Amino acid sequence: MHDLYNFTPEDMVLAYLYCLSIGDPDLIYAITYNGGQLPDQDEFREDYFEYVMNYDSETAVHYRYYDSIKVDENTAEENKVKVRIMVGVGSTTHSLALGLQKEDQVWKLDIYHLIKEYKNKASKNKP
């Protein structure tokens, strides 16, 4: 993790998109904000493969040729920011905002609530 100390929030979003593109839940786990809420790495990996990977691979493809990426200065706090990444496809623009929090001197993605959301949605759809 020491190598990530100098990464900006924007750099971490790009690293996250790279992790999505290669489908590596262990790297995603390493850069996910914990805040006392993450399960152990094995459970995270299982949940990721079962509930999240398909959605994330679409996200990685969709934003790979982004037009802009920047911190939303209106909501930025000292150790908590939102990064907005935008991509234009024809006359349509899409954007994705991701929250990050600083933990152990590294900007980490605050995404575990999204994983729990996918898991809850899947469990509601099971017969």
Sequence and secondary structure as in RCSB ss.txt:
>XXXX:A:sequence
MHDLYNFTPEDMVLAYLYCLSIGDPDLIYAITYNGGQLPDQDEFREDYFEYVMNYDSETAVHYRYYDSIKVDENT
AEENKVKVRIMVGVGSTTHSLALGLQKEDQVWKLDIYHLIKEYKNKASKNKP
>XXXX:A:secstr
 GGGTT  HHHHHHHHHHHHHHT HHHHHHTB  TT    HHHHHHHIIIIIHHHHHHHHHHTTT SEEEE TTT
 BTTEEEEEEEEEETTEEEEEEEEEEEETTEEEE  HHHHHHHHHHHHHH  
